[in-house]
């Protein structure tokens, strides 16, 4: 009986720690406090000028290296957002906006408007459409987002990016 209970606890632990499967995304919905919501398909993202990075190490919250993305190509998030018309009454109010990036499995990360548009971090945040020499159609996460300048870059590595929501505090 003792071993049976241990087995049950072990199995329950495995089930609780399992991650949800990431559904590949072929488009991103940009919505929120903007004049008009937009849907950006993978083909639309390919039309933007791309930024290239040789490699991006991905570290978890304990600063343990989990993986490395090689030959990364992507569109800076700042470039995408700069085309959106935010419904701000004045430029001063932009400091009260934040951006939520949501994955297909519900995982979310947040950036402030100031972080993206007034820091070096914002210059590096990428919507990844190609890595490890693979075209997007062959990738499991298709469209991803990462902030490579973060120390624990895995915390804001969104695989299967589905939505970008612009909100006002």
Secondary structure, DSSP 4 states (H G I P E B T S, - for coil): -HHHHHHHHHHHHHHHHPPPPPPP-SEEEEEESBSS-EEEEHHHHHHSPPEEEEEEEEE-TT--EEEEEEEEEEEEHHHHHTTS-B--SSGGGGGGEEEEEEETTS-EEEEEHHHHHHSHHHHH-EEEEEBTTB-GGG-SSSSEEE-TTSTTGGGG-EESEEEEEEEE-
